[in-house]
Amino acid sequence: MSRLPLERDPMPKMKTHSGAKKRFKVTATGKVRGRHAFTSHILEKKSPKHKRQLGKAMIVSDDDAPRIKRMLGVGK
């Protein structure tokens, strides 16, 4: 039995960016949440308070959010 598609999509589906889906999440309100930069090395000169703050999640800036949402396939 041959498997002929009943309906053909005019274009292929967009693929989710593998790197972006590991690094970012979209909140319920539509904001993009990610990690702080400067957390991997040269930590000796940073104060404990600064390192604690860097460990918390941050909201990505409004300028970068549309690009990340497009990579994640969120929205249109």
N, C-alpha and C positions, 0 to 999 in steps of 0.2 A: 504494500500500500504506500503510495507516495504521499509526502507531506507538503502540500501546497499551501502557502499562506493565504488566508482569506482576505486580509488587508495588509497592505505594505506601507510601512512608515516611509515618508519621503526622505528623511535624513536619519542617520544613526544617532543613538542616544549619546549624550555627553557622559564622559567618564569622570568620576570623582578623582581629584588629585590625591595620590596615595600619601604624599608627604604632608599635605595640608590636613587630611583627616586624622593623622596621628598627632598633630600639633595644636589644632584649634577645635573649639566647640562653639556652637551658636546657642545663646541663652534663649529662654522662653520669650523674652521681649525682643529678640532679634539682634542683640549685640553679639560681637565676636569676642570670645574669651581665649587668652593664650598665656604663654609664660613670659616672664621678664627676660631680658637679655643680660649679659655679663654675670652669669651664675656658674660657669663651668671651671674657670681657673683664675689665678691671681686674686684669690679670696683673702689672703693674709692681710693685705692692707685695708680691706673693707671692714667697717665696724660690725659688731654682732647685730646691732639694730638694723643696719642697712642690709645685711645678708638675710635676716628674718623677713624683711619687707620684700626682698627679691624672690623669696620662696613662695609668696602668695600669687595667685592668679591675677592677671591684669586684663582690663578691657582694651582691645586693640583700637587704635585711633580711627576716627571717622574717615580719614583719607585712605587707609589701608583696608578697611572693612569690606567695601564692595568687591575688591579684587579677591579677597579670601572667600567671600560668599560665593563668587562665581566658580572658584576652584572646588568648593564643597558642594556645588549644585543646589544652593539654597535660593529660594525666590524664583524669579523668572529665568 
